[in-house]
Every structure is written in structure tokens, then in C-alpha cells.
Amino acid sequence: KEMQGLQIGLINVAHSSTGYSLGLINWVHKGYLKLVFSTNETLTRNVSIKTGNSKLYTAILAGMNRAETDSLRVYAAGLGLGHDFIISNRISISAEASSRFLYAKKSEQISLLNRAESNLQIRIFRPVTLFAGPSYNRMSPGSKITLTGTGWKKMIRPELSGGPGHTWWGRNAGIMRVSSAQ
């Protein structure tokens, strides 16, 4: 039925929602189901599934960086929360916060990457939307994962070598398929 207020659970199900669903999966029949493919300064290949509504959606994230050799690859998996500020039928701005566990194959190290991002989203045609925007990143303290870029990437993504935590500004861009009744 119609969900109003706050719904908390591992899996939340509703026909429609004017409230907030907080869970791993928020299946709202008349809500969001977004399949997202993106790239950023840390991970060149990302895929995520976002469910919920414009007030609050959850994201299940996975990604990896494209590297010349397996020894330089970094894999990621994580969760996020987001909100869409609807400007018009074609334009919106998203605000998202996420945490990803990074696994570096070379060093067999695991680190936590926390990320806040905002994207300008423009619907090209139903159901395809393009998006891009800035991000602010923080690697967990004591990380032994090195994400060194070359050329222009070195200015965006400096070498991470541990310490009290490392922060940097980044970028995000991609394409998504949106199934939404809203």
C-alpha cells in the first residue's frame, strides 16, 4: 500500500511512497529503480542499483579501476544513500553519500573510501539520463592502497600513503536507466 512516514528494514516494499524508506533494498512500485554506469577519478568502471524515491534512495555499488596489469587493479563494493532535488521534468540535482570497501589485488589490502558527491542529471530521453558532478573523497586512516594517477590524473588523485586519512576532490560522470513512475 501507500507508505507514509519512515520505513526501516533490510528490504522495504511499498506500492507507493511519500515518505522515507531506509534499507538495503527499497522496492517502491511507483518509485525509483535506477541502473547506473559511471566513472570517477578512483574507479574507472562502476555499476550501481538505486532504489527508493526522490526523497531518499539507497544504492548498492560495485566498481574496479582499469589497469594495464592485474597487479594494479583495485576492486570496490559498497552502499550509499541519496536524495534528488527535482528542478524540472528533465533536470535534477542529486546529493549522495557512500562508503566503499576497496581491495587492492597487488597488496591484498582493504581500505574504506567515503565519498560525497553531487551530480547534475539531465534526462536525454525516457528512460536515459546523463549525469556529471564533483565529489569529495576520504580514504580511511592507515590505508596502504596506492591510487597514483599519471598526467592530469595525478593532479586530481594524489598518491595515498596512509597517515591520519587522506582527502581529495574528484569527479563523477555516467549514464543511467531510470524506471520511475514519479
Secondary structure in CASP SS format (residue, H / E / C, confidence):
PFRMAT SS
TARGET T0000
AUTHOR 0000-0000-0000
METHOD secondary structure of the structure
MODEL  1
K C 1.00
E E 1.00
M E 1.00
Q C 1.00
G C 1.00
L E 1.00
Q E 1.00
I E 1.00
G C 1.00
L C 1.00
I E 1.00
N E 1.00
V E 1.00
A E 1.00
H C 1.00
S E 1.00
S E 1.00
T C 1.00
G C 1.00
Y E 1.00
S E 1.00
L E 1.00
G C 1.00
L C 1.00
I E 1.00
N E 1.00
W E 1.00
V E 1.00
H C 1.00
K C 1.00
G C 1.00
Y E 1.00
L E 1.00
K E 1.00
L E 1.00
V E 1.00
F E 1.00
S E 1.00
T E 1.00
N E 1.00
E C 1.00
T C 1.00
L C 1.00
T C 1.00
R E 1.00
N E 1.00
V E 1.00
S E 1.00
I E 1.00
K E 1.00
T E 1.00
G E 1.00
N C 1.00
S C 1.00
K C 1.00
L C 1.00
Y E 1.00
T E 1.00
A E 1.00
I E 1.00
L E 1.00
A E 1.00
G E 1.00
M E 1.00
N C 1.00
R C 1.00
A C 1.00
E C 1.00
T C 1.00
D H 1.00
S H 1.00
L H 1.00
R C 1.00
V E 1.00
Y E 1.00
A E 1.00
A E 1.00
G E 1.00
L E 1.00
G E 1.00
L E 1.00
G E 1.00
H E 1.00
D E 1.00
F E 1.00
I E 1.00
I C 1.00
S C 1.00
N C 1.00
R C 1.00
I E 1.00
S E 1.00
I E 1.00
S E 1.00
A E 1.00
E E 1.00
A E 1.00
S E 1.00
S E 1.00
R E 1.00
F E 1.00
L E 1.00
Y E 1.00
A E 1.00
K C 1.00
K C 1.00
S C 1.00
E C 1.00
Q E 1.00
I E 1.00
S E 1.00
L E 1.00
L E 1.00
N E 1.00
R E 1.00
A E 1.00
E E 1.00
S E 1.00
N E 1.00
L E 1.00
Q E 1.00
I E 1.00
R E 1.00
I E 1.00
F E 1.00
R C 1.00
P C 1.00
V E 1.00
T E 1.00
L E 1.00
F E 1.00
A E 1.00
G E 1.00
P E 1.00
S E 1.00
Y E 1.00
N E 1.00
R E 1.00
M E 1.00
S C 1.00
P C 1.00
G C 1.00
S C 1.00
K C 1.00
I C 1.00
T C 1.00
L C 1.00
T C 1.00
G C 1.00
T C 1.00
G C 1.00
W H 1.00
K H 1.00
K H 1.00
M H 1.00
I H 1.00
R C 1.00
P C 1.00
E C 1.00
L C 1.00
S C 1.00
G C 1.00
G C 1.00
P C 1.00
G C 1.00
H E 1.00
T E 1.00
W E 1.00
W E 1.00
G E 1.00
R E 1.00
N E 1.00
A E 1.00
G E 1.00
I E 1.00
M E 1.00
R E 1.00
V E 1.00
S E 1.00
S E 1.00
A C 1.00
Q C 1.00
END
